Amino acid sequence: MSAAKITRSNSWWELSATWLPSTILPHLSLLDRRNVLEVGSFEGGSTTWFMRHFLAHEESRLTVVDTWQDTRDPECYGDEDYSTGNFDAVLQRFLSNVRNSPNSEKVRAIRGDSASALASLLPTASSSFDFIYVDGSHRASEVFLDVSLSFRLLKRGGIMLLDDYKWVGERQSGQRPSDARVEGGCGAISQMAELDITAAIDSVLASVPGGVEVLHCGYQLMVRKLGESVDVKAPEQLII
Ligand SMILES: C[S@@+](CC[C@H](N)C(=O)[O-])C[C@H]1O[C@@H](n2cnc3c(N)ncnc32)[C@H](O)[C@@H]1O
């Protein structure tokens, strides 16, 4: 497949691609069978990189999740199709980029909100992914869910890469009160500073069973899962 067939409007992923291979290689043999999950694909910058580098083994698989629709994300993507609400055009670009990249038969895409999509994977895919890339929403409450659910989907010893670990959005910085910490309590919620992404990610990772090992800490964070997650069964309704 030729890289010339890939159409993109940005170069976000290229920043990661400069340091990631040398950082990840000591921890992950890219030729092994790999089960990979990506949250947030946009037009497939990171997706197509993972396809080229993580899917060599015939049994390797990549699952990706994205809404490809307006989520009122606090980040402005600066993409003409996104800003004019033409999300299907971005989805078509994603599909075309994936079809024109190696190992496309090993990719499955789920269009939907990440919280619902990740939760729906839990009953069958708990603790089954070797590598998870989280690059979806930039809203702390959603990042919190993405990281919590992804963590349960990650194998013990598996690696999670979190984009935008140090992202500070305009809305957050513009609205933050000067004394960012207002004492908690129900009445204070409206005056409290919005949680930033760093705090959302830290609060999940500091409280997961078994903890994590930090492998890289910069604008992106890369961690290894140390403990086991409890197996989750599909919910069942009890007859009362
Ligand atoms: C920064 S872009 C991803 C960029 C991509 N990983 C790359 O390297 O080119 C973030 C993506 O997350 C998606 N997204 C935002 N909120 C989401 C949510 N709640 N559920 C699923 N996808 C979401 C957006 O539609 C967007 O395509």
The ligand as an ORCA input file, in Angstrom:
! r2SCAN-3c Opt
* xyz 0 1
  C      -7.860     14.631     18.451
  S      -8.975     13.668     17.564
  C      -8.145     12.111     17.385
  C      -6.925     12.209     16.532
  C      -6.328     10.905     16.062
  N      -6.040     10.001     17.179
  C      -5.067     11.188     15.293
  O      -3.957     10.960     15.805
  O      -5.160     11.656     14.153
  C     -10.199     13.258     18.765
  C     -11.320     12.393     18.223
  O     -12.106     11.966     19.356
  C     -13.462     11.919     18.970
  N     -14.284     12.039     20.172
  C     -14.450     13.119     20.968
  N     -15.288     12.829     21.977
  C     -15.653     11.535     21.825
  C     -16.514     10.650     22.542
  N     -17.153     11.046     23.636
  N     -16.647      9.385     22.089
  C     -16.007      8.968     20.976
  N     -15.176      9.760     20.252
  C     -15.007     11.024     20.672
  C     -13.636     13.083     18.002
  O     -14.716     12.837     17.118
  C     -12.277     13.112     17.284
  O     -12.331     12.434     16.059
*
